[in-house]
Amino acid sequence: MINLNQKIIKALPFPKIELLEQHEIVSRVEALFAKADLIEAHYQRFKENIDRLPQTLLAKAFRGELVSSKNIK
């Protein structure tokens, strides 16, 4: 296994990225993080609704609201 030292790291080719391109990259990454935050917020809201669904279904079942009244004879 090779030990990394300052000499080896300095010898590695690192591309130089212009400042304008760096700003564009940061802007795109921030936009993606904003979309990810929005997706997470939607997920949390839907998860809360799904977690409440069994209680809602049981309540409707006990009130007889899950079948059409014309099906009841």
N, C-alpha and C positions, 0 to 999 in steps of 0.2 A: 504494500500500500504506500502510495506516495504522500509525503507530508507536504502540505501547502505552506509556502512561505511568501514573503513579500516579493521576492525576485520572480517566482513562478507566476504569481498573480499579476504583476506588472507586465509580464510577457504575454499574457492572454490578450487576444484581440477583442476589444470592446468597441462596438460601433458608436460613432458620435451622432447623436440625434439633435437636430436643430431645435432651438428654443420654441419656435412656432409649432413644430411637430410634437414636442413634449406637451405643449398646452392643449393641442388637439387630442392627444392620447388621454390626458387628465380629464378633459371635458367629456370624452366618450365614456370613460370609466365611471365618472360621476353620474352620467345619464343612466348607465346600466345599473348602478347602485340604487338610483331613485326608482327605476322600474322594479328592481328586486324588492325594495321596501313596499311598494304598492302591491305587488303580488303577495308578499307576506301578510299585509294588512287584510287583503281579500281572503286569503286562506284562513286567517284567524277568525274573521267574521263568519265564514261558511262553516268552520269547525264548530263554533259556538252554536250555530243553528242546527247542525247535525247532532250535536250532543244533547240538545233539547228535544229533538224529534221523537225519541221513544216516549217521553213523558206526554208530549202532545198527542201522539197516536193513542196511547192508553186512555187519556182523558176523553178523546173523541169516541173511542170504542165504548167506554162506559156510558157516554151520553147518547149512544146510538147514531152518531153522525158519520159513520164510515160506510153505511149502506143507504141507498136511495129509499126514500119513504114509500115509493110505489112498489118496492120489492118486499115490503113488510106487509103481511096479510093477517 
